[in-house]
Amino acid sequence: MNIPSKSSLRSQEYGGAGLLSTTPGGTLLEPKDQKALLWALLASYLPDDTSSLQKDFVRHVEYTLSQTKGGLTEFGSFQALAFCVRDRLIERWKDTQLYFSQKDVKQVNYLSLEFLIGRSLQNALINLGLEGKYSQALMHLGVQLEELYEQEHDAGLGNGGLGRLAAGFMDSMATSDYPAWGYGLRYTYGMFFQKIMNGYQIELPDYWLNFGNPWEIERLDIRYPIQFYGTLKEVDPATKKMTWEGGEKVIAVAYDYPIPGYDTYNTLNIRLWSSKPATEFDLDSFNKGDYLKAIEDKQKCENITNVLYPNDNTMVGKELRLKQQYLFVSATLQDILHRYKQRESRGRE
């Protein structure tokens, strides 16, 4: 299916609107017209002429990174450009989701514990058809696009053939205009970072998030409770209704990663889960001087999504890997059902 332009999507959804916030008499618009105005202001894409691309780049340097010309590094230039490209990805991502919602399409949900995405900047620019335009626009500002590619760190979300296959599936589905949604885990550390020392290859933790990830969209409003251990208790013998009591509770928080198709508006999404504590800090233990106990639950919870495939040579490692897989599946199923109910609710309105 071909994803139509934003203006046509918005006009179908809201019927179009003028850009006046008040009536000729000076009174405020009716709520329905205010809503139409809001979406009319969004019914156009960011321009991609040379001047506009340069202004967007400088805007992110100044306002997003809070840097000046004298202090701008190559890594800072990469970050500014990545945010510019992400703005355009988000436009297409929102339109893709709106189109799928309007057409009420069936959707593929692809689950994988790893996505070997690699570096996203060049792939996104090529898929959006903007590599040449950005190269020319940045060249006039004294910035070489090819040098910025080397500043990006590989996403630490996968390591082997399974991860490459999963990333390839998402790219292919986006390019082929399939309605799809990927699910994975947001690992704090990559599988490993290879380094040669004294003639030998050693493996070190890959601290990929230390450099920030300009592509991800943190969804603090999308979180699901995940329960470990505990017991089931019957609350209604007639209906056999059960409740889950006790045990350990953590929160799965969503991070979205847009995946653009080549030469199409279709932009899919990989939703990654990060484990967060239900109780961030034990103030009572802290006040008693037991500072490690105060953050013990937080550390145990975050361990779940720290590393891809934790070593399972010990019982503790086996338990951690099982927790990781259970959190992944539970959060994903909760989200799929939630999005389905949202779509059904909008269809009844």
QUIKA-V495004 format. One record per residue. N is the residue number from 1. RES is the residue in three letters. PHI is phi in radians with two decimals (* if undefined). BURIAL is # if it has 9 or more other C-alpha atoms within 8 Angstrom, else .. D_CENTER is the distance of its C-alpha to the mean C-alpha in whole Angstrom. Layout:
N | RES | PHI | BURIAL | D_CENTER
N | RES | PHI | BURIAL | D_CENTER
//
This chain:
1 | MET | * | . | 24
2 | ASN | -1.71 | . | 23
3 | ILE | -1.39 | # | 21
4 | PRO | -1.29 | . | 23
5 | SER | -1.21 | . | 23
6 | LYS | -1.08 | # | 21
7 | SER | -1.03 | . | 25
8 | SER | -1.25 | . | 26
9 | LEU | -1.10 | # | 23
10 | ARG | -1.14 | # | 24
11 | SER | -1.17 | # | 27
12 | GLN | -1.14 | . | 27
13 | GLU | -1.34 | . | 25
14 | TYR | -2.16 | # | 27
15 | GLY | 1.35 | . | 30
16 | GLY | 1.35 | # | 30
17 | ALA | -2.88 | # | 31
18 | GLY | -1.35 | . | 33
19 | LEU | -1.89 | . | 32
20 | LEU | -1.65 | . | 34
21 | SER | -1.52 | . | 33
22 | THR | -2.32 | # | 37
23 | THR | -1.35 | # | 40
24 | PRO | -0.91 | . | 43
25 | GLY | -1.41 | . | 44
26 | GLY | 1.69 | . | 42
27 | THR | -1.46 | . | 40
28 | LEU | -1.20 | . | 37
29 | LEU | -1.19 | # | 35
30 | GLU | -1.15 | . | 35
31 | PRO | -0.89 | . | 32
32 | LYS | -1.10 | . | 31
33 | ASP | -1.26 | # | 32
34 | GLN | -1.11 | # | 30
35 | LYS | -1.13 | . | 27
36 | ALA | -1.11 | # | 28
37 | LEU | -1.11 | # | 28
38 | LEU | -0.97 | . | 24
39 | TRP | -1.34 | # | 23
40 | ALA | -1.13 | # | 26
41 | LEU | -1.18 | . | 25
42 | LEU | -1.69 | . | 21
43 | ALA | -1.51 | # | 23
44 | SER | -2.66 | . | 23
45 | TYR | -1.49 | . | 21
46 | LEU | -1.07 | . | 21
47 | PRO | -1.17 | . | 24
48 | ASP | -2.14 | . | 24
49 | ASP | -1.31 | . | 28
50 | THR | -0.99 | # | 28
51 | SER | -1.09 | . | 29
52 | SER | -1.16 | # | 26
53 | LEU | -1.12 | # | 24
54 | GLN | -1.17 | # | 26
55 | LYS | -1.12 | . | 26
56 | ASP | -1.10 | # | 22
57 | PHE | -1.09 | # | 22
58 | VAL | -1.15 | # | 24
59 | ARG | -1.09 | # | 23
60 | HIS | -1.22 | # | 20
61 | VAL | -1.06 | # | 22
62 | GLU | -1.40 | # | 24
63 | TYR | -1.73 | . | 22
64 | THR | -1.44 | . | 18
65 | LEU | -1.70 | # | 20
66 | SER | 0.94 | . | 23
67 | GLN | -2.06 | # | 25
68 | THR | -1.93 | . | 28
69 | LYS | -1.04 | . | 30
70 | GLY | -1.20 | . | 32
71 | GLY | -1.75 | . | 29
72 | LEU | -1.36 | # | 27
73 | THR | -1.71 | . | 26
74 | GLU | -1.13 | # | 24
75 | PHE | -1.17 | # | 21
76 | GLY | -1.10 | # | 21
77 | SER | -1.13 | # | 22
78 | PHE | -1.05 | # | 19
79 | GLN | -1.05 | # | 16
80 | ALA | -1.07 | # | 18
81 | LEU | -1.16 | # | 18
82 | ALA | -1.07 | # | 14
83 | PHE | -1.16 | # | 13
84 | CYS | -1.07 | # | 16
85 | VAL | -1.19 | # | 14
86 | ARG | -1.07 | # | 11
87 | ASP | -0.96 | . | 13
88 | ARG | -1.30 | # | 15
89 | LEU | -1.15 | # | 12
90 | ILE | -1.12 | # | 10
91 | GLU | -0.96 | # | 14
92 | ARG | -1.26 | # | 14
93 | TRP | -1.09 | # | 11
94 | LYS | -1.12 | . | 13
95 | ASP | -1.15 | # | 16
96 | THR | -1.07 | # | 15
97 | GLN | -1.14 | . | 14
98 | LEU | -1.12 | # | 17
99 | TYR | -1.13 | # | 19
100 | PHE | -1.08 | # | 19
101 | SER | -1.18 | # | 19
102 | GLN | -1.10 | . | 23
103 | LYS | -1.51 | . | 24
104 | ASP | 0.89 | . | 23
105 | VAL | -1.43 | . | 22
106 | LYS | -1.32 | . | 22
107 | GLN | -2.24 | . | 18
108 | VAL | -1.39 | . | 18
109 | ASN | -1.98 | . | 15
110 | TYR | -1.82 | . | 15
111 | LEU | -1.80 | . | 15
112 | SER | -2.63 | # | 15
113 | LEU | -1.29 | # | 15
114 | GLU | -2.61 | # | 14
115 | PHE | -2.33 | # | 13
116 | LEU | -1.49 | # | 15
117 | ILE | -1.34 | # | 13
118 | GLY | 1.36 | . | 15
119 | ARG | -1.67 | # | 15
120 | SER | -1.82 | . | 13
121 | LEU | -1.08 | # | 15
122 | GLN | -1.12 | # | 18
123 | ASN | -1.04 | . | 17
124 | ALA | -1.16 | # | 15
125 | LEU | -1.10 | # | 18
126 | ILE | -1.14 | # | 20
127 | ASN | -1.12 | # | 18
128 | LEU | -1.42 | # | 18
129 | GLY | 1.27 | . | 22
130 | LEU | -2.05 | # | 22
131 | GLU | -1.09 | # | 23
132 | GLY | -1.12 | . | 26
133 | LYS | -1.15 | # | 26
134 | TYR | -1.20 | # | 24
135 | SER | -1.05 | # | 26
136 | GLN | -1.22 | # | 29
137 | ALA | -1.09 | # | 28
138 | LEU | -1.29 | # | 27
139 | MET | -1.05 | # | 30
140 | HIS | -1.20 | . | 32
141 | LEU | -1.70 | . | 30
142 | GLY | 1.42 | . | 31
143 | VAL | -2.03 | . | 28
144 | GLN | -1.67 | # | 28
145 | LEU | -1.02 | # | 24
146 | GLU | -1.06 | . | 25
147 | GLU | -1.26 | . | 26
148 | LEU | -1.26 | # | 22
149 | TYR | -1.01 | # | 21
150 | GLU | -1.30 | . | 22
151 | GLN | -1.46 | # | 20
152 | GLU | -1.47 | # | 17
153 | HIS | -1.65 | # | 16
154 | ASP | -1.10 | . | 15
155 | ALA | -1.15 | # | 12
156 | GLY | -1.50 | # | 14
157 | LEU | -1.98 | # | 12
158 | GLY | -2.99 | # | 15
159 | ASN | -2.45 | # | 19
160 | GLY | -1.93 | . | 21
161 | GLY | -1.11 | . | 22
162 | LEU | -1.09 | # | 20
163 | GLY | -1.16 | # | 17
164 | ARG | -1.19 | # | 18
165 | LEU | -1.09 | # | 19
166 | ALA | -1.11 | # | 16
167 | ALA | -1.13 | # | 14
168 | GLY | -1.13 | . | 17
169 | PHE | -1.05 | . | 17
170 | MET | -1.14 | # | 14
171 | ASP | -1.07 | # | 15
172 | SER | -1.16 | # | 19
173 | MET | -1.15 | # | 17
174 | ALA | -1.15 | # | 16
175 | THR | -1.18 | # | 19
176 | SER | -1.51 | . | 21
177 | ASP | 1.11 | # | 20
178 | TYR | -1.42 | . | 19
179 | PRO | -1.39 | # | 17
180 | ALA | -2.57 | # | 15
181 | TRP | -2.59 | # | 11
182 | GLY | -1.69 | # | 10
183 | TYR | -2.33 | # | 10
184 | GLY | -2.73 | # | 10
185 | LEU | -2.04 | # | 11
186 | ARG | -1.64 | # | 9
187 | TYR | -1.35 | # | 13
188 | THR | -1.19 | # | 14
189 | TYR | -2.14 | # | 16
190 | GLY | -1.22 | # | 17
191 | MET | -0.98 | # | 20
192 | PHE | -2.98 | # | 22
193 | PHE | -2.10 | # | 23
194 | GLN | -1.48 | . | 26
195 | LYS | -2.57 | . | 29
196 | ILE | -1.75 | . | 33
197 | MET | -2.29 | . | 35
198 | ASN | 0.96 | . | 39
199 | GLY | 1.44 | . | 39
200 | TYR | -2.09 | . | 36
201 | GLN | -1.47 | . | 33
202 | ILE | -2.14 | . | 31
203 | GLU | -2.00 | . | 27
204 | LEU | -2.13 | . | 26
205 | PRO | -1.04 | # | 22
206 | ASP | -1.68 | # | 20
207 | TYR | -1.46 | . | 18
208 | TRP | -1.20 | # | 15
209 | LEU | -1.39 | . | 13
210 | ASN | -1.08 | . | 17
211 | PHE | -1.69 | . | 16
212 | GLY | 1.37 | . | 13
213 | ASN | -2.30 | . | 10
214 | PRO | -1.18 | . | 10
215 | TRP | -1.51 | # | 7
216 | GLU | -1.38 | # | 4
217 | ILE | -2.08 | . | 4
218 | GLU | -1.28 | . | 6
219 | ARG | -1.96 | # | 8
220 | LEU | -1.15 | . | 11
221 | ASP | -1.51 | . | 13
222 | ILE | -1.95 | . | 11
223 | ARG | -2.57 | # | 13
224 | TYR | -2.30 | # | 16
225 | PRO | -1.33 | # | 19
226 | ILE | -2.15 | # | 20
227 | GLN | -1.92 | # | 24
228 | PHE | -2.05 | . | 26
229 | TYR | 1.06 | . | 29
230 | GLY | 1.37 | # | 31
231 | THR | -2.39 | . | 34
232 | LEU | -1.65 | . | 34
233 | LYS | -2.27 | . | 37
234 | GLU | -1.38 | # | 38
235 | VAL | -1.86 | . | 39
236 | ASP | -2.53 | . | 40
237 | PRO | -1.04 | . | 43
238 | ALA | -1.15 | . | 44
239 | THR | -1.76 | . | 40
240 | LYS | 1.08 | . | 39
241 | LYS | -1.24 | # | 36
242 | MET | -2.06 | # | 34
243 | THR | -2.27 | . | 32
244 | TRP | -1.74 | . | 31
245 | GLU | -2.15 | . | 32
246 | GLY | 1.27 | . | 32
247 | GLY | 1.46 | # | 30
248 | GLU | -2.06 | . | 26
249 | LYS | -2.10 | # | 23
250 | VAL | -2.25 | # | 20
251 | ILE | -2.09 | # | 17
252 | ALA | -1.69 | # | 13
253 | VAL | -1.87 | # | 11
254 | ALA | -1.57 | # | 7
255 | TYR | -2.27 | # | 4
256 | ASP | -1.74 | # | 2
257 | TYR | -2.30 | # | 3
258 | PRO | -1.24 | # | 6
259 | ILE | -2.14 | # | 10
260 | PRO | -1.45 | # | 13
261 | GLY | -1.49 | # | 16
262 | TYR | -1.46 | # | 19
263 | ASP | 0.99 | . | 22
264 | THR | -2.70 | # | 20
265 | TYR | -1.29 | # | 18
266 | ASN | -1.06 | # | 16
267 | THR | -2.29 | # | 12
268 | LEU | -1.59 | # | 11
269 | ASN | -2.47 | # | 7
270 | ILE | -1.93 | # | 6
271 | ARG | -1.70 | # | 6
272 | LEU | -1.88 | # | 6
273 | TRP | -1.79 | # | 9
274 | SER | -2.11 | # | 11
275 | SER | -1.46 | # | 15
276 | LYS | -2.22 | # | 16
277 | PRO | -1.30 | # | 20
278 | ALA | -1.21 | . | 21
279 | THR | -2.10 | . | 24
280 | GLU | -1.21 | . | 23
281 | PHE | -2.66 | . | 26
282 | ASP | -1.66 | # | 30
283 | LEU | -1.16 | . | 32
284 | ASP | -1.09 | . | 35
285 | SER | -1.13 | # | 35
286 | PHE | -1.09 | # | 34
287 | ASN | -1.16 | . | 37
288 | LYS | -1.50 | . | 39
289 | GLY | 1.54 | . | 38
290 | ASP | -1.63 | # | 36
291 | TYR | -1.23 | . | 33
292 | LEU | -1.19 | . | 32
293 | LYS | -1.11 | # | 32
294 | ALA | -1.09 | # | 30
295 | ILE | -2.03 | # | 27
296 | GLU | -1.09 | . | 28
297 | ASP | -1.10 | # | 25
298 | LYS | -1.08 | # | 22
299 | GLN | -1.17 | . | 23
300 | LYS | -1.07 | . | 24
301 | CYS | -1.18 | # | 20
302 | GLU | -1.21 | # | 18
303 | ASN | -1.06 | # | 20
304 | ILE | -1.05 | # | 19
305 | THR | -1.98 | # | 15
306 | ASN | -1.24 | # | 17
307 | VAL | -2.33 | # | 18
308 | LEU | -1.20 | # | 18
309 | TYR | 0.91 | . | 21
310 | PRO | -1.04 | . | 23
311 | ASN | -1.00 | . | 27
312 | ASP | -1.97 | # | 28
313 | ASN | -1.32 | . | 32
314 | THR | -2.06 | . | 33
315 | MET | -1.12 | . | 32
316 | VAL | -1.09 | . | 30
317 | GLY | -1.17 | # | 28
318 | LYS | -1.09 | # | 28
319 | GLU | -1.13 | # | 27
320 | LEU | -1.12 | # | 24
321 | ARG | -1.15 | # | 23
322 | LEU | -1.13 | . | 24
323 | LYS | -1.05 | # | 22
324 | GLN | -1.06 | # | 19
325 | GLN | -1.20 | . | 19
326 | TYR | -1.18 | . | 20
327 | LEU | -1.03 | # | 17
328 | PHE | -1.02 | # | 15
329 | VAL | -1.24 | . | 17
330 | SER | -1.11 | # | 18
331 | ALA | -1.09 | # | 15
332 | THR | -1.13 | # | 14
333 | LEU | -1.12 | . | 17
334 | GLN | -1.06 | # | 17
335 | ASP | -1.23 | # | 14
336 | ILE | -1.06 | . | 16
337 | LEU | -1.17 | . | 19
338 | HIS | -1.12 | . | 17
339 | ARG | -1.18 | . | 16
340 | TYR | -1.13 | . | 19
341 | LYS | -1.13 | . | 21
342 | GLN | -1.07 | . | 20
343 | ARG | -1.14 | # | 20
344 | GLU | -1.13 | . | 24
345 | SER | -1.14 | . | 24
346 | ARG | -1.16 | . | 24
347 | GLY | -1.21 | . | 26
348 | ARG | -1.49 | . | 29
349 | GLU | -1.31 | . | 29
//
